[in-house]
Amino acid sequence: MPHARPQQTKGKRTGRDMSEKTLTRMDLSEAVFREVGLSRNESAQLVESVLSHMSDALVRGEAVKISSFGTFSVRSKAARIGRNPKTGEEVPIHPRRVLTFRPSHLMKDRVAAGNRK
């Protein structure tokens, strides 16, 4: 049986609507391999190291700022009462930490320019 795409509801968009391509760790390490000239193994290790440093900083609650790209930060959200949209039943939402990304103005401009192509 062929894999069916999930039916899209009116007004709802999934993150994959814009394009089916996803940039992966392997793509990043391949780009480092081509651009920098490190071996494929060294390129993969470099990408892993950068991502690990970023993850560790975020776990510690630090912001990760990448010039001309954007800022990753962790935000603490307080406990609150939510509502189940199907039943209307009130449900407690526990306090939690969430990861946020705020793109730089340069990144926003680049993405907007891509819309005009």
C-alpha positions as CSV (number, residue, x, y, z in Angstrom):
1,M,0.0,0.0,0.0
2,P,1.5,3.4,-0.9
3,H,2.3,5.8,1.8
4,A,-0.5,8.4,2.0
5,R,0.2,12.0,2.9
6,P,-1.7,13.3,5.9
7,Q,-4.8,15.3,4.9
8,Q,-4.2,19.0,5.5
9,T,-6.9,20.8,7.3
10,K,-8.0,24.3,6.1
11,G,-5.8,27.0,7.5
12,K,-3.3,24.6,9.0
13,R,0.3,24.4,7.6
14,T,2.9,21.8,8.4
15,G,6.6,22.7,8.5
16,R,7.2,20.7,5.4
17,D,4.8,22.6,3.1
18,M,7.5,25.0,1.8
19,S,9.9,22.3,0.5
20,E,10.5,18.6,1.0
21,K,14.3,19.0,1.5
22,T,15.7,18.9,5.0
23,L,19.2,19.9,5.9
24,T,20.8,17.2,8.0
25,R,24.0,16.8,10.0
26,M,25.4,14.8,7.1
27,D,24.7,17.7,4.7
28,L,26.4,20.1,7.1
29,S,29.5,17.9,7.5
30,E,29.6,17.3,3.7
31,A,29.5,21.2,3.2
32,V,32.4,21.5,5.7
33,F,34.3,18.8,3.8
34,R,33.8,20.6,0.5
35,E,34.4,24.2,1.8
36,V,37.1,23.8,4.4
37,G,39.0,20.8,3.1
38,L,39.0,18.6,6.2
39,S,38.5,14.9,5.8
40,R,34.9,13.6,5.9
41,N,35.5,12.1,9.3
42,E,37.0,15.4,10.7
43,S,34.2,17.4,9.1
44,A,31.6,15.2,10.8
45,Q,33.5,15.5,14.2
46,L,33.6,19.3,13.8
47,V,29.8,19.5,13.1
48,E,29.1,17.2,16.1
49,S,31.4,19.3,18.3
50,V,29.7,22.6,17.4
51,L,26.2,21.1,17.9
52,S,27.3,19.6,21.2
53,H,28.6,23.0,22.5
54,M,25.4,24.7,21.5
55,S,23.3,22.0,23.2
56,D,25.3,22.1,26.4
57,A,25.0,25.9,26.6
58,L,21.2,25.7,26.1
59,V,20.9,23.0,28.8
60,R,22.8,25.4,31.1
61,G,20.2,28.1,30.3
62,E,22.6,30.2,28.3
63,A,21.7,31.9,25.0
64,V,23.5,30.9,21.8
65,K,23.9,33.9,19.5
66,I,25.2,33.3,16.0
67,S,25.9,36.6,14.2
68,S,23.8,37.2,11.1
69,F,21.8,34.1,11.8
70,G,19.9,34.3,15.1
71,T,19.7,33.6,18.8
72,F,18.7,30.3,20.4
73,S,17.5,30.7,24.0
74,V,15.7,28.8,26.7
75,R,12.5,30.3,28.2
76,S,10.8,29.2,31.4
77,K,7.1,28.9,31.2
78,A,4.9,29.0,34.3
79,A,2.3,26.5,35.2
80,R,-1.2,27.3,33.9
81,I,-4.6,25.8,33.3
82,G,-5.2,24.6,29.7
83,R,-8.3,23.3,28.0
84,N,-8.8,20.2,26.0
85,P,-10.2,21.5,22.7
86,K,-12.3,18.4,22.0
87,T,-13.9,18.0,25.5
88,G,-13.5,21.5,27.0
89,E,-12.1,19.8,30.1
90,E,-9.6,21.9,32.0
91,V,-6.1,20.4,32.4
92,P,-3.1,21.6,34.3
93,I,-0.1,22.4,32.2
94,H,3.1,21.9,34.2
95,P,5.9,24.5,34.3
96,R,8.6,23.7,31.7
97,R,11.5,25.1,29.8
98,V,11.1,25.6,26.1
99,L,13.7,26.3,23.3
100,T,13.1,29.4,21.2
101,F,14.8,30.8,18.2
102,R,14.8,34.4,17.1
103,P,16.2,35.0,13.6
104,S,18.5,38.0,13.0
105,H,17.2,40.8,10.8
106,L,19.7,39.6,8.1
107,M,18.2,36.1,8.2
108,K,14.7,37.5,8.0
109,D,15.7,39.6,5.0
110,R,17.3,36.6,3.3
111,V,14.2,34.4,3.8
112,A,11.9,37.2,2.6
113,A,14.1,37.7,-0.5
114,G,13.7,34.0,-1.2
115,N,9.9,34.5,-1.2
116,R,10.2,37.0,-4.1
117,K,12.1,34.7,-6.4
